[in-house]
């Protein structure tokens, strides 16, 4: 993942921008800050050691759980359906979401000086909003999939064909990338002349804007409009979709519908876990509160883990397929 991060940094910040102090971008000759100091979660050495093991365990479990979901969907033909195709894409995003910052967070628990370069700072912001924006749109796609499956079951395989699913996932990534790129365009040219201390354990847009050496009121409005508009549209679409689905399930209560309701409950729980922290973080995005760190931990570390747990615990078929995949893998090892 270090190579992936470096590639993003080189893509976003070509070496020419650093070698020429009078480059056209102009930010380099106005900024004297070349790195930022992350204050982290705590200054207590004992607590940091505990958090090191806790975060390492949660990160490993999140990556393992989501990778298992992806492998199960790929290897088991019973899961070659639109719903599980979208679920495997969500698991891939969750792996990315957990990886863009968590390994550095874990290593920083062992370091006295927690610093990050300007390029790394901007790369984290870009990746955070790419994965976050893509996941928001993918939740809407998954809600649409459940709407078609429950409200129009006879047309489901026609409407949600492989081509349509691939297009919808591509649209999700495109919207997430454009959303994140617009954020980066607003911040990459900002001058930074100090201070360079960030009261958190990773980089987010409101944190970097507050460190700029100019009046950022207009920029804050643009950022809020960008993030708020995407979040509001996705949330309203999800609210409308699940309301219609729940009403349909209530009218058609039966054994088949109870299974659909179980699957739907997992979707709604994951959506609440995703949008809940976002509401707390961005309701006052340019003010710092102690609870923001806790919510950031939940969003970046625990939500990807909880997503994989929820989808496996709620789905007996997935649990059984994972068990078969494990037994098959263990059995093949025993043969050798």
N, C-alpha and C positions, 0 to 999 in steps of 0.2 A: 504493500500500500504506500510505502515511502516513495517508490518510483512513480506511482499514479499521482501522488500529491506534487512531486517535483515536476511532472509533465504539465499539470495544470498551472503551476507557478510559471513555467517557461512560456506556456501558451498565453497566459494573461499578462505577463510582464517580460517581454523579450529583452535579451541582454543589452541591446542598443539603447534602451531607455535608461540604463544605468551607466553606460560608458560615456554618454554625452550629457553633461550637466546642463546644456542649453537646448535640450530636445524640445520638439514642438509641443509635447504634452504639457510642459511647464511646471508640473507638480514637483519634480525632483529638485529644482533650484529654489523652490519656496519651502520645502520641507527639510527639517534638520533631524527628524526622528527616523531612524533606520530600523528600530526594533521596539516592541512593546513589552511591558512587564505585566504578566498575568498574576493577580493577587491570589487566585485560587479559592478554595473553599474554606481553608482554615490555616492558621499559622502554627497549630499544635503538631509537633513531630509525631506524637503517639497516634493522634487522630488521623494524620496523613498516612501512616503505615496501615492502619485499619482500613481506610478508604482505598488504599492501593490494592489490598486483597479483595475487598468488596467489589470494586469496579472491574478488576481483572476477572473475577468470577462471573459477574453479570455480563461483561462484554463477551467472554468466551461462550457463555450459555446462549446469548442472543445470536451470535454468529452461527454456532452449531445448530440451534433450533431452526433458524431460518434456512440454512443450507440444507438441512434434512428435509424441510418442506419442499424446497426446490427439487432435490434429487428424487423425492417420492413422486412428485407430479410428473417429472420427466420419465422415470423408469417404469411407472405403473400405468398401463393403458386404461385402467378404470378411471383415471383422473385426467384423461385427455379431453377435457370439456372446457367451455368458456370460463366457468366460475373458477376452476382450479388453475387455469392459465393466468387469469388475473391475480389470483392468490399468490402464485409463484413470482409474479412480477412485483407484487407488494413485498414479498419476503426479500427479493433482491434489493429493493429500495431500502428496506429496513437494515440490511447488512451494510449498505453504503452509509445510511444515516448514523449507524452506530460507529462506523469506522472513520468518518471524516475528521473527528476530533478526539474520540475516546482514547486511542493509543497514546496520543501526546498527553492527555490528561493523566493517564496512568503513569507515564514516565515522569511527569512533573511532580508527582507525589514523592518521588525519590530525589528530586533536585531542589537545592536551596534557592537557586535563582531560576525563576520560571519566565522565560522570555520567548518571544516569537518574532520572526523577521517581518518586515513590512509586506513582503510578497506572501509569506505564510498567512499573515493576518487577513489579507484580501482574499486569498485562496479559500480559507475557511468560510468567509462570508459568502463567497460564490457557491461553494459546495453545499452549505447549509440551506440556501434558498433554492438551489436546483432540486435537491432531494425533497425538501419540504413542499415546494410548489408542485412538483410532480406527484407526490403522494396525495396532496389535496385533490388534484384533478382525478387521480386514479380511484380515490374513494367515490367520487361521483360516477365514474364508469362502472364500478362494482355495484353501486346502488341501482344504476340503470339496468345492469345485468340481472339483478334480483327482481326488479320491476317487471322485466320481460318474462322471466321464468315463472313468476307467480301470477301476474295479471294476464299474460298472453302465452300460456304454456304450449299451445299447439303451433305457434309461430316461432318458438324460441330458437331452434336450431337454424331456421332460415334467417332470422334477424341477426342473431349472434354467431355468424359464421367465423371461421378462422381468419379470413381476410379482414372482416369488420373489427374483430378483437385486436388484431395486429395494428390496424389503423388507429384505434382508440388509444392503445398504449403509446404509439408513436406521437399522437397528439398530446398526451399527458406529458411526455418528456419534452416536447417542443415548447409547450406553455411554461413548464418549469424552468427551462433554460432561458427563454426570453424574459420571464419574470426576474430571474436572478441576474441576467446580463444587464437589464435596465437599472437594477440596484447598483451594480458594480460601476456602470457608466456615471452614476450620480456621485460616487464616492472616490473613485480612483484618482481624480485630479485635486482632491481637497488638500490644502497645505496643513502639515502637522509640525508644529514647532515646540511642542510640550504643553502639558504633561503627557507622559506616555504610559501611565498606569491604568490597567483595565480591571475593574472590580468584578471579575468573574473568572471562570476557568477555561473559557473558549471565546471566540470572537463573534460578535453579532453586530448588525448594522447600527442600531441605536447607540451602542457603546463607542463605535469608531466616530460617529458623527459628533458626539459630545466632546471629542478630543481635538476637533478641527479648530484652527486659529482664525475663525471668521464667524459671522452671524449665520446660523444654519436654520433659521426659522422657515424660510421658503423650502429648503431642502427637506426638512422634517415633514412638511405638509405633503410634498411629493412622495416621500417614502411611505407615509401613512396611506396616501391615496392608492399607491401601487399595491402594497400588501393588503390593505383593508378591502380593496375592491375584489381582489382574487379570493380572499378568505370569505367575504360576504356572499359572493356569487356561489361559491362551492357549498357554503353552509346552507344557503336557501334552497339550492337544488337538492341537497341531501335531505333537508327537512321535508320538502314537498314529496320527494320520492318515497321516503320511509312512511310518511303519513298515508299516502295512497296504498302502499303495500300492506301496512298494518290494518287498514280498513278492509282491504280485500281478504286478508287472512281471517279477520273476524267474521266476515260474511260466509266464508267457505270453510269454517272450522271442521276439520276431519283428521284422520290419521296422517295423510300426506301433508296436510297443512301444518300439523304440529311439527313435523320434521323441517318444513320450510321456516317455521317460526324459530326453531332452534338455531338454524343457520343464520337467520336474520338477527337474532340476539347477539351472535358473535360479531357481526358486522357493526351493529349499533354500538356495542361496547368498545370496539376498537376506535370507531369514529369519535366517541366521547373522550377516550383517553388521548386522542390526537389533538382535537380542537380545544379541550379543556385547558391544557398548559398554554396554548397559543393565546387564549383569551386573557389569562393572567399576565403573560409576558408583555403583550402588546396593548393592553388597555391603557397603560401609562408607559409607553415604550421609551420615553426619553427621561424618565425618572428612575432612580435606582432604589430598589427595596430588597431587604434581606430574603424575602420569600422567592425573589426572582432566581436566586441560585438554586434553590430546591426545585423549582419548576423546571429550570434548565437541565438539571440532573435527570429529572423524570422524563423530559422530552428526548434528550440525546442518548441516554443510557438504558433506562428502564422500559420505555415504551416499545422499542424494537423487540426486547425480550418478552414483554407482556403480550405483544401481538402474536408471536409464535406460540406461546402457551395457550392463549385463548382459542386460536384456531384449531389446535390439536385437542385440547380438552373438550371443546364443544363438538368435535367431529370424530365419531368413533371409527369411521372409515379411514381417516387419515392416521389415527393412532394404530390401527391394525396394519395398515400398509407400511408404516414406519417400523413396526415390529417385524414384519416379514423381511423388509430391507435389511434390518440389523441382523436377523438370523441368517439370511442368505450370505451376508458379508462375513459374519463370524464363521459360518459353516465352510465357506470357500477357503478361509485361512487355515481351518483345521485340516483340510485335505492336504495342505502342503506342510 
